Structure formats: structure tokens, C-alpha cells
Amino acid sequence: MQQDILQQGIDLMLFGMGTVFVFLTVLVIATMIMSRVVSRFFPDAPEPELAPVRAAPVGVNDPKLIAIIQDAVNQHRAKQK
């Protein structure tokens, strides 16, 4: 009796594992086929080339800007003391 139940359990386990293995194999094959079909009929569009963006030069030698920055630094330092 025990041997019969054990044999049925092993048979059920092998049948279940076989079913899962076959399903996953079919799933992988179907995914590969769909990937090839999609890449064949809908190829990747080439990415447009972007022109390099140049940063606008900030008025580094602008005396008015330098004076404003210096005043802001002086006010900040005065608040810390």
C-alpha cells in the first residue's frame, strides 16, 4: 500500500515537472520567434544626431556682475559675524 502511494507521488511529480518544462520551453521558443518577427518588420529607427550645445558665455569680465557678486559675498560674511 505504501509503495503504491509513493509510486503515484513520484509519477505525479514527474508529470508536473515535465509539464512545466515543456511549457517553459515552448514559451522561450515563442518569445524568440516573436522577437525576430518584430525586429524584422519594425527595425529600430536611427537616433537623430544632436548638435552640440554650447554654453552661452557669462559676462566673466563684466565689472557690474563682479561688483554684484562681491557685494553678495560681503553681505553673507557680515551676517556670519
C-alpha positions as CSV (number, residue, x, y, z in Angstrom):
1,M,0.0,0.0,0.0
2,Q,2.8,2.5,1.0
3,Q,4.8,1.6,-2.1
4,D,1.8,2.2,-4.4
5,I,1.2,5.7,-2.8
6,L,4.8,6.6,-3.1
7,Q,4.9,5.4,-6.7
8,Q,1.9,7.6,-7.5
9,G,3.5,10.6,-5.8
10,I,6.7,10.2,-7.9
11,D,4.6,9.7,-11.1
12,L,2.6,12.9,-10.3
13,M,5.8,14.8,-9.6
14,L,7.5,13.8,-12.8
15,F,4.3,14.5,-14.8
16,G,4.1,18.0,-13.2
17,M,7.8,18.8,-13.7
18,G,7.6,17.5,-17.3
19,T,4.6,19.7,-18.0
20,V,6.3,22.8,-16.6
21,F,9.5,22.1,-18.5
22,V,7.6,21.7,-21.8
23,F,5.6,24.8,-21.2
24,L,8.7,26.9,-20.4
25,T,10.5,25.5,-23.5
26,V,7.5,26.5,-25.7
27,L,7.4,29.9,-24.1
28,V,11.1,30.6,-24.7
29,I,10.8,29.4,-28.4
30,A,7.7,31.5,-28.9
31,T,9.4,34.6,-27.4
32,M,12.4,34.2,-29.6
33,I,10.2,33.8,-32.7
34,M,8.2,36.9,-31.8
35,S,11.4,38.9,-31.2
36,R,12.7,38.0,-34.6
37,V,9.4,38.9,-36.3
38,V,9.2,42.2,-34.6
39,S,12.8,43.1,-35.3
40,R,12.4,42.1,-38.9
41,F,9.2,44.1,-39.6
42,F,9.8,47.0,-37.2
43,P,13.6,47.8,-37.2
44,D,15.0,50.3,-34.7
45,A,14.8,53.8,-36.0
46,P,18.2,55.5,-36.2
47,E,18.6,58.1,-33.5
48,P,18.8,61.7,-34.8
49,E,22.2,63.3,-34.3
50,L,22.0,66.2,-31.8
51,A,24.0,69.3,-32.5
52,P,26.4,70.1,-29.7
53,V,25.1,72.7,-27.3
54,R,27.5,75.4,-26.4
55,A,27.0,77.2,-23.2
56,A,26.4,80.9,-23.5
57,P,29.4,82.7,-22.1
58,V,28.6,84.5,-18.9
59,G,30.0,88.0,-18.6
60,V,33.1,86.9,-16.8
61,N,34.8,90.2,-17.4
62,D,31.7,92.3,-16.7
63,P,32.6,94.7,-14.0
64,K,28.9,95.2,-13.0
65,L,28.5,91.5,-12.4
66,I,31.7,91.2,-10.5
67,A,30.6,94.1,-8.2
68,I,27.2,92.4,-7.6
69,I,28.8,89.1,-6.7
70,Q,31.4,90.8,-4.4
71,D,28.6,92.7,-2.6
72,A,26.6,89.5,-2.1
73,V,29.7,87.7,-0.7
74,N,30.4,90.7,1.6
75,Q,26.8,90.7,2.9
76,H,26.9,86.9,3.6
77,R,30.2,87.2,5.5
78,A,28.8,90.2,7.5
79,K,25.8,88.1,8.6
80,Q,28.0,85.3,9.8
81,K,29.9,87.5,12.2
